[in-house]
Amino acid sequence: MTTEVTAKPTAAIKAKEVATTPVKITAEDVKVFYGEKEALHGITMNIHEREIVAFIGPSGCGKSTFLRCMNRMNDTVPGAKVTGKIHLGKTDIYDPSIDVVLLRAQVGMVFQKPNPFPKSIYENIAYGPRLHGLAKNKADLDVIVESSLTRAGLWNEVKDRLDAPGTGLSGGQQQRLCIARAIAVSPEVILMDEPCSALDPISTAHVENLMLELKDNYTIVIVTHNMQQAARVADRTAFFHLGDLVEMNETSQLFVNPKEKRTEDYVTGRFG
Ligand SMILES: Nc1ncnc2c1ncn2[C@@H]1O[C@H](COP(=O)(O)OP(=O)(O)OP(=O)(O)O)[C@@H](O)[C@H]1O
């Protein structure tokens, strides 16, 4: 069968390595209701440590809704209700005793549109660690700021203007700043909701390379409309359709040898 998208061999090799890492997130029969409407019909999946998982599927199929379940961002949506179970490691993240502020530091999020705080570059990074008590003093904070910006591949571009507003950076730099901000609080998982859709191809390449580097230390879940992007970065890809998880497999398998007809139709561009 011919497909438009072929995963790079490296993605397949990485997927094999991934099978040996422990499970990081377990979702069991997760349903989401917006008022009376059931938007997700019972999603069950495991996501492993240090893997990149991509969610693909046509608009409105529930990718972002499910992503938001993993750090309880749907709690902030009026009328939204989540049922089922999601565990981060052994922790039931929907247990009433969970501190959601802490959870959202452990499971950080990067949005479609870069959203730096209206503060300096330094403060964008320092805010979270200060809030969560991760630094004892200014010297500690300086170290966190530098290491987060370095890991996000932005340090050299901004080290001479840390007091300048974060909003003054280019779109691609702002997105890397937002990734640095997520990293600064030592998350375990980073959720990315179409992180490159507002970026030019060069900035997109920067962010994709960054994801591949970050995966040595973090679990990354990315929603993307761009199947080539899923093929370039994701170890495994999940295809959603009309609120269902249709198929999840190693990215190369999902694109080249889909098991389900709906997946095949989507990845070959027959709908969506
Ligand atoms: N805040 C909300 N209130 C009511 N319905 C919502 C809300 N957010 C999403 N929905 C509905 O839930 C369903 C899934 O939406 P969701 O945004 O998760 O899909 P998606 O696959 O991420 O779409 P896209 O690719 O367009 O971002 C859609 O029918 C959408 O209209």
The ligand as an ORCA input file, in Angstrom:
! r2SCAN-3c Opt
* xyz 0 1
  N     -15.367     23.834     25.785
  C     -16.161     23.063     25.038
  N     -17.503     23.110     25.156
  C     -18.308     22.325     24.409
  N     -17.860     21.457     23.492
  C     -16.529     21.367     23.315
  C     -15.604     22.163     24.070
  N     -14.348     21.862     23.671
  C     -14.482     20.905     22.706
  N     -15.793     20.623     22.501
  C     -16.318     19.642     21.561
  O     -15.734     18.379     21.830
  C     -15.404     17.709     20.626
  C     -13.909     17.417     20.583
  O     -13.208     18.658     20.508
  P     -11.628     18.786     20.584
  O     -11.283     20.232     20.581
  O     -11.135     17.950     21.683
  O     -11.225     18.103     19.203
  P      -9.836     18.134     18.440
  O      -9.696     16.798     17.816
  O      -8.749     18.595     19.347
  O     -10.132     19.223     17.334
  P      -9.126     20.239     16.580
  O      -8.206     19.363     15.813
  O     -10.046     21.028     15.706
  O      -8.453     21.057     17.645
  C     -15.858     18.603     19.478
  O     -17.143     18.203     19.082
  C     -15.911     19.973     20.125
  O     -16.878     20.783     19.516
*
